[in-house]
Amino acid sequence: MRGQVSVEYLVIIAFTFAILVPALYFFSAFSQDSSSNVAAAQNVRLGNEMIATSVKVVAQGSGSWLTLETTVPDGVKEINVSKDGKELVITFDSPYGETSAVFFSDLTLNASLSHGLGGSVFRSGAHAGLTKFRFTAQESGQVAIEERP
């Protein structure tokens, strides 16, 4: 009688582990995929904010400027303007390796007033957290983007 009860408890425990182990595996895989989707969505939000602010500052006219105070997500390695000034590129770490999000602009973007076309919008390397970017409309119709202290 006691042997039968012990075997029944062992069967119940084995059955519980047989269900629990795959459930934990699927949950961890889902969790990792969700976190990478959230990081990508935050970078898309940042890029869209930056392009929209560029359009707003050009609409205000030459010499005007706007400051965008935003949060740079963790994992961002760099925010660059392409050499032709038509693309804003956010490079960030993802579970699949280094990834880039590219945002196209009808305007010509500069990395800063002093650097001209191409280059980073950060003053001294990329960092996560609250960051201010200044967008300045230039006489040529270009927009200079630079990090502010």
Secondary structure, 3 states (H helix, E strand, C coil): CHHHHHHHHHHHHHHHHHHHHHHHHHHHHHHHHHHHHHHHHHHHHHHHHHHHHHHHHHHHCCCCEEEEEEEECCCEEEEEECCCCCEEEEEEEECCEEEEEEEECCCCEECECCCECCEECCCCCCCCEEEEEEEEECCCCCEEEEEEC
